[in-house]
Amino acid sequence: MRFIFLTILSAIVVVFLNPVVPFWVVMISIATLSAIIYPNGIGGFLGGGLGMGLTWLGQCIYLGITTGSSLPDRMGDLMGLGSGMTLIFITGIIGFILGAFSGWTGVLFRKMVQKTPQNVYKG
Amino acid sequence: MKYFAFLLMLAICVSLAVLVSKPIGQIPPIAPLLDPNHGFWQNTLSEDQLATEEIDLDNLSAPVEVVYDKNLIPHIFAENELDLYRAQGYVTAQHRLWQMEFQTMAAAGRIAEIVGPVALELDRMTRRKGLAYGAEAGLKFVQENDPETFKLVEAYADGVNQYISQLSDARLPVEYKILNYRPEPWSAYKSLLLLKYMSDMLVGDRDLEFTNLRNIIGEAGLAKLFPEFPTENDPVIEAEKIWDFTPIPVSKPDSVNYPDDPQGLKPLTQPIEGTGSNNWAVAGKKTKNGNPILANDPHLSLNLPSLWYAMQLSTPTHSVKGATLPGALGVISGFNQDIAWGVTNATKDARDWYKITFQDESRKAYQYGNEWKPTEIRVEEIKIKGQEAFLDTVIYTHHGPVVYDRTFREDRVDVNYALKWTVHMGSNEQKTFILLNKAENFADYNTALDNYTSPAQNFVFASQSGDIGMRIQGKFPLKWREQGKFFMDGADPRMEWQGYIPNEHNPATLNPERGFVSSANQHPVDPSYPYYVFDNSYEHYRNRRLNRRLRELNQITVEDMKALQFDDYNLQAAEAVPAMMNLLGDYKTASPEVEKYLKELGSWDFYADPNQKAQTLYSIWSAEVFESIWREFTDQTVSIVRPNSYQTIELLVKNPNDLVFDLKSTESVEHADYHVKAGFDSMLVALQKWEETEGDYSWANYKKTTIQHLVPNFKSFSVANIYTGGGAGILNATGSRHGASWRMVVELGPEIQAFGVYPGGQSGNPGSKFYSNFIPIWANGEYLNFNLRTAEDQDEILFKTTFN
């Protein structure tokens, strides 16, 4: 549940915040979200990763379709990667990796600062 | 443990973020490039998808309206010139920022800053030629002599800078993203630098090669193989023109000692062959509608983003439209409501070289007459991407910068040559275009041209009132015969230029009897012109074809003029092929392959159309024949030039048994037929190889016209293998990398009818649909409607923007 929540919120951050801030601010934001939502480690990793990766992937596909531009293919060719499809895929992967490690870092941060409940019944 | 886990993960995360935001070698930072919100994906959007109705532009006195037609051609309507040029700067930067900056970086010798050490040698050469120095002198000249123009150039720069300051990462041109740098502020200096860049592109000299030739073949050899006027001279200004002025006398020194030690120098890069242009105007008496028609097509390197950017610029007093140069103010080749004008390069040995004798190793003084004159030292700091800056010390003399010295292209300490070039002298070309844009008649056009120095141009003119004219304008030194053809002694004051030809003595004509004016980079004048005229690169074919057609044609229409710009007739082939076939005789006719080629050549109408096979045959055959004829001649340890194609063909046709055809290395005596046959053999080999590897050898397939991105490595941003005809020496001068970079035809009737096209598109963004959309139109010889628009005109509007 928390993982899905993190995925959705990360995606929202990318959609609304990313246009005005660079990718590393998005990474910090996802880490923060992850620390607040506090899924487990895998949930943080996948939630942040899918949130950012899928959104980047979706944004590329959306731009590719709505503009009909030849630029992705030209860039793919220039970078020696063949077609623009490869670049869409790579963009998604990069987004996933950046989001995933941010999400995981957020979880671990929360774990670190979280006080382990001790002697809750005392007194 | 949990501290450790967090810190480890944080370290991984930060390392990742750093890794993807740093360049690795030549690979740009990957995350900023791929980020769909800021990276190259944003450059997939075309200009109409990004259109905004209003843009804030400071320092305007009134709102400026910009109407884009369906081809993204902006029509700027401003209340005054200051607002107009401010908006021109902004709008041009919106579409061409990377290109305009890159071109000025090239002119300033700053390419290594962007691409690394690979461009260091190029940058050194640019700096040593003194382009930046010339632009500085130009800026000072404009500031001191023409504050009005300076204000306008500053307004343009302000427009560009306001765009740069509003520029988000997402809107940054994709080339910046790939090469990982950002635009720096624009300035008036950069606009002037751009005009110097044009000079560098168009002006060359062969002084080094002629110095060497003079030593090798002597004066008589030069006169025979490199005559200063061709047999069939068809000059820019009609040969029958009477020069109605008293020329300024030029005195030649009694004895001239040319320095003969520059043999080892490596020449500077020269304008590439095929760089040239056509322009002409026909008088109303030769046209169907009785209106003058003007045409212009400058031939330059075919590049993307295109060198030209189409615009209409309007104030309440004038409306001008045509091709602008991104970075420079106004329209360069175009028309307004009263007149039209166009430009072609008027080459005329504008660069001379002087041997410098330094007093000692310190190079602080050099000999001049009986004294030692002090030098000036300019240290050029060339920044290099990824390396420490390179410091290049360039010595300046009163002649100009010492380009060749012990550190550059010459190992010997005692060989130093300074370059004298009008580009180094203060001038105000920008004013010419600002005045031409609003000129109303021939007198205004002449006033505008009086400010023009370099690169010298043939300015064609036509007006609605019925005048046609041509003026060859530049700052031309007064020279005695052969002065500046060879390297000169800089210590000898008698070698100085003796002043400049006054503007009113520059060759010009108004409404000549023949009913047309034209230029195609040929000799400017007939030998009767009283001043010395020399250049090695004059055209001998396009001019004669053009004038022949213009003489023949009557009842001329705009369509005729469009057809003439796209005329593929190869006059050189028409003159050479019959003689070559004759000299070939029945050589190898037994082979079926040969029979096929000969049949193709024999039935050829000499049009270099894209599907023509004979044009390919001629192109290879003639090149191989010329190579065979001049191989021994050019086999020298020093740089020389070989006689041009016109002279070679003339010898081949008229004197096939001339001694120049004999190979000294053989015992037998060779005549022209030997070379024609040898060239034919080479052609057979080349064709066989071509057919095996590439297949079809029809002309378009063979020449592979390519419009290349300004960064040649960005191959996928180029457009290759365009199906179109023409070639060097042909009116449609489209070769493989050069050709008509802009075509314009204007009929100056009561309602001006104008057509234009260029091989590119209005957008500089390779992701935009407006990046290369004109290319198919251009390749087919078709045109876009370029009629003037009013602000109220609602037809075919893409979008409108108001600057407040």
HADDOCK unambig.tbl for C-alpha pairs under 7 A between the chains (distance, minus, plus):
assign (segid A and resid 18 and name CA) (segid B and resid 37 and name CA) 6.39 0.50 0.50
assign (segid A and resid 19 and name CA) (segid B and resid 37 and name CA) 5.11 0.50 0.50
assign (segid A and resid 19 and name CA) (segid B and resid 38 and name CA) 6.97 0.50 0.50
assign (segid A and resid 24 and name CA) (segid B and resid 17 and name CA) 6.60 0.50 0.50
assign (segid A and resid 56 and name CA) (segid B and resid 36 and name CA) 6.13 0.50 0.50
assign (segid A and resid 59 and name CA) (segid B and resid 36 and name CA) 6.21 0.50 0.50
assign (segid A and resid 60 and name CA) (segid B and resid 36 and name CA) 5.94 0.50 0.50
assign (segid A and resid 60 and name CA) (segid B and resid 41 and name CA) 6.55 0.50 0.50
assign (segid A and resid 63 and name CA) (segid B and resid 41 and name CA) 6.98 0.50 0.50
assign (segid A and resid 63 and name CA) (segid B and resid 44 and name CA) 6.95 0.50 0.50
assign (segid A and resid 67 and name CA) (segid B and resid 44 and name CA) 6.19 0.50 0.50
assign (segid A and resid 67 and name CA) (segid B and resid 45 and name CA) 5.79 0.50 0.50
assign (segid A and resid 69 and name CA) (segid B and resid 44 and name CA) 5.27 0.50 0.50
assign (segid A and resid 69 and name CA) (segid B and resid 767 and name CA) 5.55 0.50 0.50
assign (segid A and resid 69 and name CA) (segid B and resid 768 and name CA) 6.51 0.50 0.50
assign (segid A and resid 69 and name CA) (segid B and resid 769 and name CA) 6.85 0.50 0.50
assign (segid A and resid 70 and name CA) (segid B and resid 767 and name CA) 5.96 0.50 0.50
assign (segid A and resid 71 and name CA) (segid B and resid 44 and name CA) 5.92 0.50 0.50
assign (segid A and resid 71 and name CA) (segid B and resid 766 and name CA) 6.35 0.50 0.50
assign (segid A and resid 71 and name CA) (segid B and resid 767 and name CA) 4.40 0.50 0.50
assign (segid A and resid 74 and name CA) (segid B and resid 716 and name CA) 5.07 0.50 0.50
assign (segid A and resid 74 and name CA) (segid B and resid 717 and name CA) 6.43 0.50 0.50
assign (segid A and resid 77 and name CA) (segid B and resid 716 and name CA) 6.23 0.50 0.50
assign (segid A and resid 78 and name CA) (segid B and resid 714 and name CA) 6.37 0.50 0.50
assign (segid A and resid 78 and name CA) (segid B and resid 716 and name CA) 5.97 0.50 0.50
assign (segid A and resid 91 and name CA) (segid B and resid 34 and name CA) 5.77 0.50 0.50
assign (segid A and resid 101 and name CA) (segid B and resid 13 and name CA) 5.78 0.50 0.50
assign (segid A and resid 102 and name CA) (segid B and resid 13 and name CA) 6.36 0.50 0.50
assign (segid A and resid 105 and name CA) (segid B and resid 6 and name CA) 6.38 0.50 0.50
assign (segid A and resid 105 and name CA) (segid B and resid 9 and name CA) 5.58 0.50 0.50
assign (segid A and resid 105 and name CA) (segid B and resid 10 and name CA) 5.86 0.50 0.50
assign (segid A and resid 108 and name CA) (segid B and resid 5 and name CA) 6.86 0.50 0.50
assign (segid A and resid 108 and name CA) (segid B and resid 6 and name CA) 5.02 0.50 0.50
assign (segid A and resid 109 and name CA) (segid B and resid 6 and name CA) 5.71 0.50 0.50
assign (segid A and resid 111 and name CA) (segid B and resid 2 and name CA) 6.86 0.50 0.50
assign (segid A and resid 112 and name CA) (segid B and resid 2 and name CA) 5.39 0.50 0.50
assign (segid A and resid 112 and name CA) (segid B and resid 3 and name CA) 5.82 0.50 0.50
assign (segid A and resid 112 and name CA) (segid B and resid 6 and name CA) 6.94 0.50 0.50
